Each structure stands twice: as C-alpha cells, then as structure tokens.
Amino acid sequence: MSFAQKDRPASLPRWVAAWFIVDAIVALAPPLYWAFDGDRTLWLGVPAVVLYFIAVSTCIAASIVAAYFAEVRVEEAG
C-alpha cells in the first residue's frame, strides 16, 4: 500500500450521502402548517403531526446506523 492511499480517508457509498441529504430536507422542512391549521387529523388516536415527527426521527436514526455499518464495511475492505 502506498503512502498516498494510506493517508486518504475511505469514502462512504453515495447512497449514504443521499440518505443524509433526504433526512436534512425532511427534517428541516416539516409540514408545520399541520400544527397551525387547526385540523387535528388523528391516526390511531395520535395527531398526524406527532406521527410525522416520530417517523422522521426513526428515519434519521436508521440512516446513522446504516452509515455506521457502511463505514465498518469500507474499513474492513481496506
């Protein structure tokens, strides 16, 4: 292994970066109008806004775990 390859950090797959970008867009641009329009649509007895934020946080957590496993795989491959 050459010196240049040894110092260069391993890059993550592009799908990880794309997933983080989607996470950022969804998390930073939530449908806040749901909270202010007065409509209290319920899903399983819970307001839709609460379910949206639970889904977004679950997706972000899953992307972090997936990025970790992708990084481990890249490091193992060398």
PESULFEN-V894780 format. One record per helix or strand. SS is the DSSP state (hx for helix, st for strand). FROM is the first residue (numbers start at 1). TO is the last residue. Records with the same first field share a line. If there is no record, write none. Layout:
# PESULFEN-V894780
SS->FROM-TO ; FROM-TO
This chain:
# PESULFEN-V894780
hx->3-7 ; 14-28 ; 33-36 ; 48-77
st->42-43 ; 46-47
